[in-house]
Structure formats: structure tokens, C-alpha cells
Amino acid sequence: MKNFFEKFFNKAPSIEDSVSGYFQAIRSWLEKNASSIKKNLNDAASEADISRIESELKIVIPEKVREAYLIHNGEKTDSDGLFGLWRWLSLGEMKVEFHKLQDDSDSNVARIPLLLSPGGDILYVESGSSGEIVEWWHERPSRDVKHSDFQAYLKWFVAKLYEGGYVYLPGEMAGLVDKSEL
């Protein structure tokens, strides 16, 4: 996978290696290729919003995830999912899915849901952790680490986006589809 990133980022437009840099690249790509999807991103959450969720749920949101929510508070609920049909949860939806995810767990670790698939699968981070992105399949719950943190996930997504790995099917949905799933 490292060669894929090196190849991509050597020929890609200048993208700052940061959460905000990757969101800037995502918005730029959307503007050129799927401008109607851009409206599905919510406005930024505030530090107070994030602190309130942390307090209510007794969690600590990892720094890279916090940075992302300070840029956009997830996606609108009627979006089909910006991230390859995975919908980025707003803080309010995070709270709802958090309780469902904890109810299905025999672990003492608080799992913070970030992205939700149409089938009910979740990408989450663990409270107080370095922010590894973990995939949880509702039919076969397991701890499957996919990325080292949310910034690494965004870097992977942006590379795949700019390499043509996602398509927008206007009129059919309000999200991006992974070409490999067509």
C-alpha cells in the first residue's frame, strides 16, 4: 500500500498532510466532480459541542477525529455517504450509534462510531486511544483495524478519490460509490 501512496502523492496536486488539508482536497474534488454532494457536509461543530458529547458519553475523542469535527460535523442524515457509501455521523448521530454499539459489546472499551454503512456496519475509534480506525461488521463483530488514525484514513480516501476509485452516479444517490463494488 505504501507504493500506492508514494506513486499517487508524487503526481497528485499539492495536498497538505493534515486533516484540514485532506478535507480541502475532498471539497476541491467534489466541486469539480460531484458538486451536489458537497452540500451534504454539515457545518463545523464547536469545541463546546465536542466537549458536551465527551462529557455525556464519558469518552475522550482522539485528536485527529476532533480536528475533523471542527471542520465538518459529519454529513446530513439524507446523504448516501460521502466515503464510498459510508456516511460520516454527526455528533448527534454518534451519540445514538454509540449506545447501540456499547449494547452489542462485551468489552469495557468505549467505541466511538464515526462512519455508518447502509448495512449497519461501523467504522469507529476507541475512547482515549491514538485513534485507530476499526471496522465493526454487524453480522460478525470483530476488532479489525483499518487505519492508524482518522488522518491516515482521510489520506487513503483522498488518494483513492483522485486515482478514480470512486464514482458519482447522479440521480441514483447522494454519495460516492467505490468502483470496485460496481
C-alpha positions in Angstrom: 0.0 0.0 0.0 2.9 2.3 0.7 3.9 2.3 -3.0 0.3 3.3 -4.0 0.5 6.4 -1.7 4.0 7.3 -2.9 3.0 7.0 -6.5 -0.2 9.0 -6.0 1.3 11.8 -3.9 4.3 12.2 -6.2 2.0 13.1 -9.1 -1.0 14.5 -7.2 -1.8 18.1 -6.7 -0.2 19.6 -3.7 -2.1 18.3 -0.7 -1.2 19.3 2.9 -0.6 16.2 5.0 -3.2 17.2 7.7 -6.9 16.6 8.5 -7.7 20.1 7.1 -5.5 19.5 4.0 -7.4 16.3 3.2 -10.8 17.9 3.7 -9.7 20.7 1.4 -8.7 18.1 -1.2 -12.1 16.3 -0.8 -14.1 19.5 -1.2 -12.0 20.5 -4.2 -12.6 17.1 -5.9 -16.3 17.3 -5.1 -16.6 20.8 -6.6 -15.1 19.5 -9.9 -16.7 16.1 -10.0 -19.8 15.9 -7.8 -20.7 19.4 -6.6 -24.2 18.3 -5.3 -22.6 16.0 -2.8 -20.6 18.9 -1.2 -23.8 20.2 0.3 -24.2 17.0 2.3 -21.3 18.0 4.6 -22.5 19.7 7.8 -21.0 22.9 9.1 -18.3 22.7 11.7 -19.0 21.5 15.3 -17.7 23.8 18.0 -15.3 22.8 20.8 -18.2 23.1 23.2 -20.3 20.7 21.1 -17.4 18.1 21.2 -16.8 18.6 24.9 -20.5 18.2 25.6 -20.6 14.8 23.8 -17.4 13.7 25.5 -18.9 14.6 28.9 -22.3 13.0 28.2 -20.8 9.7 26.9 -17.8 9.8 29.2 -15.3 9.4 26.3 -12.2 11.1 25.0 -12.4 11.8 21.3 -8.9 11.2 19.6 -7.3 14.4 18.4 -7.5 13.7 14.6 -11.2 12.9 14.9 -11.7 16.1 17.0 -9.9 18.1 14.2 -12.3 16.6 11.6 -15.4 17.6 13.6 -14.1 21.1 13.9 -14.2 21.2 10.1 -17.5 19.4 9.5 -19.9 17.9 11.9 -20.4 14.8 9.8 -22.9 14.6 6.9 -26.6 15.2 6.6 -28.8 12.3 7.5 -30.2 12.0 4.0 -26.8 11.6 2.4 -26.0 8.2 0.9 -22.4 8.5 2.2 -19.5 10.6 1.0 -16.9 7.9 2.0 -17.8 5.2 -0.6 -21.4 4.9 0.7 -20.2 5.1 4.3 -21.9 8.1 5.9 -19.9 10.2 8.4 -22.1 10.6 11.5 -22.8 13.9 13.0 -22.1 14.3 16.8 -25.8 13.8 17.5 -25.9 10.6 15.5 -22.6 9.5 17.0 -24.4 9.6 20.4 -27.2 7.4 19.2 -25.0 4.8 17.5 -22.6 4.9 20.5 -25.3 3.5 22.8 -26.2 0.8 20.2 -22.5 -0.2 19.7 -21.9 -0.4 23.5 -25.0 -2.6 23.9 -23.5 -5.1 21.4 -20.2 -5.2 23.1 -18.7 -7.4 25.8 -15.7 -5.1 26.0 -15.1 -2.3 28.6 -13.6 -0.1 25.9 -15.8 2.7 24.7 -16.2 2.6 20.9 -16.9 5.9 19.2 -18.8 5.4 15.9 -17.7 7.6 13.0 -18.9 6.2 9.8 -22.0 4.0 9.1 -22.6 1.8 6.1 -26.0 1.2 4.6 -26.0 -2.3 6.0 -25.3 -1.2 9.6 -21.6 -1.7 9.7 -19.5 0.8 11.6 -16.0 2.4 11.4 -15.1 3.5 14.9 -12.3 4.7 17.2 -11.8 3.8 20.8 -12.1 6.4 23.5 -8.8 7.8 24.7 -6.8 5.8 22.1 -4.4 7.0 19.4 -7.4 6.9 17.2 -7.0 3.7 15.2 -9.9 3.3 12.7 -11.6 0.0 13.4 -14.2 -1.8 11.3 -17.1 -3.5 13.0 -19.4 -5.7 10.9 -22.8 -6.2 12.5 -23.0 -9.8 11.3 -19.5 -10.7 12.5 -18.4 -8.3 15.2 -14.6 -8.2 15.5 -11.9 -5.7 16.0 -10.4 -5.2 12.5 -8.0 -2.2 12.5 -8.1 -0.5 9.1 -6.1 2.7 9.5 -3.7 4.1 12.2 -5.9 7.2 12.7 -8.5 9.4 11.1 -5.9 11.4 9.2 -4.5 8.2 7.7 -8.0 7.2 6.7 -8.5 10.6 5.0 -5.2 10.3 3.2 -6.2 6.8 1.9 -9.6 8.1 0.8 -8.2 11.2 -0.9 -5.6 9.1 -2.8 -8.3 6.6 -3.9 -10.6 9.5 -4.8 -8.1 11.3 -7.0 -7.0 8.0 -8.6 -10.5 7.5 -9.9 -11.5 4.8 -7.3 -14.9 6.4 -6.6 -17.7 7.5 -9.0 -20.7 9.6 -8.5 -23.9 8.3 -10.0 -26.1 11.5 -10.3 -29.8 10.8 -10.0 -29.3 7.5 -8.3 -27.8 8.5 -5.0 -26.3 11.3 -3.0 -23.0 9.6 -2.3 -19.8 8.2 -3.9 -19.6 4.6 -4.9 -16.4 2.6 -4.7 -15.8 1.5 -8.4 -14.7 -2.0 -7.2 -18.2 -2.6 -5.9 -20.0 -1.8 -9.2 
